[in-house]
Amino acid sequence: MADLHEALGELADRKVWAMHVPALSALATGGTQWRTRLIWTERGPVERVVGLDYGALKVALDMVQICMTPAQWADLMVMERAAAGALNGDPAPTLELH
């Protein structure tokens, strides 16, 4: 499985709208809290990222005192799907944040 920063490319060098900073901060905070599963292919088992472990993410967010609104959580879920795809080597989707 690829490193999150490598898979997301040069995100740190891009401008991020202030309204999306909480969701991006939450994704970065929970960057080690991914759930994975093994799928079997003709080449054998392959690990795939399913998504974030929300229970573990909540603990991490609480520890760094990040509180999120429902809209910010929705943005986080959009970023989560894109990051999971990147970690799995899927084509990059177009992100539509609120």
Secondary structure in CASP SS format (residue, H / E / C, confidence):
PFRMAT SS
TARGET T0000
AUTHOR 0000-0000-0000
METHOD secondary structure of the structure
MODEL  1
M C 1.00
A C 1.00
D C 1.00
L H 1.00
H H 1.00
E H 1.00
A H 1.00
L C 1.00
G C 1.00
E C 1.00
L H 1.00
A H 1.00
D H 1.00
R C 1.00
K C 1.00
V C 1.00
W C 1.00
A H 1.00
M H 1.00
H H 1.00
V H 1.00
P H 1.00
A H 1.00
L H 1.00
S H 1.00
A H 1.00
L H 1.00
A H 1.00
T H 1.00
G C 1.00
G C 1.00
T C 1.00
Q C 1.00
W E 1.00
R E 1.00
T E 1.00
R E 1.00
L E 1.00
I E 1.00
W E 1.00
T E 1.00
E C 1.00
R C 1.00
G E 1.00
P E 1.00
V E 1.00
E E 1.00
R E 1.00
V E 1.00
V E 1.00
G E 1.00
L E 1.00
D C 1.00
Y H 1.00
G H 1.00
A H 1.00
L H 1.00
K H 1.00
V H 1.00
A H 1.00
L H 1.00
D H 1.00
M H 1.00
V C 1.00
Q C 1.00
I C 1.00
C C 1.00
M C 1.00
T C 1.00
P H 1.00
A H 1.00
Q H 1.00
W H 1.00
A H 1.00
D H 1.00
L H 1.00
M H 1.00
V H 1.00
M H 1.00
E H 1.00
R H 1.00
A H 1.00
A H 1.00
A H 1.00
G H 1.00
A H 1.00
L H 1.00
N C 1.00
G C 1.00
D C 1.00
P C 1.00
A C 1.00
P C 1.00
T C 1.00
L C 1.00
E C 1.00
L C 1.00
H C 1.00
END
